[in-house]
Amino acid sequence: MTPLSKGQNGPLTSSEAVITVEVGAAADLSALLVTDAGVVRSDADFIFYNQAESVDGSVKPLGKRHAGDGFEDRIAINLADVATDIDGIAVVLSVDSGHRLVELGAVTATILDAGGTSLATFTMIDLTVE
């Protein structure tokens, strides 16, 4: 498992075609499929609980599940199926209206391979009023 720091990237091997991103917090995960210009092509590239998967089927919210004393939210990404004009996938964290990210405290995102092995983690410790 590789702990990532803010702004750091890490490689995935070609054998890791399907990954899951999970966050154990009282928050929701969404994904944005972005082009090399850093923008989505249309609203269809915004994947969240009300839009069950990307048009190409490569990104799917898995929903929340019990984890310890709380919940975790998860998104599955099949890297082999991502459209060729997509340059990146931004996984974003949001909270319900009336709440702020700072209320969550430290939040850790984990990237898992298809077998559930942790490939990388990123702990967000400086959330504010975003």
PyMOL commands that set and color helices and strands:
alter all, ss='L'
color gray80, all
select helices_A, chain A and resi 43-45+79-81+101-104
alter helices_A, ss='H'
color red, helices_A
select strands_A, chain A and resi 2-4+18-23+28-34+46-47+59-67+70-78+88-94+107-113+118-124
alter strands_A, ss='S'
color yellow, strands_A
deselect
rebuild
show_as cartoon
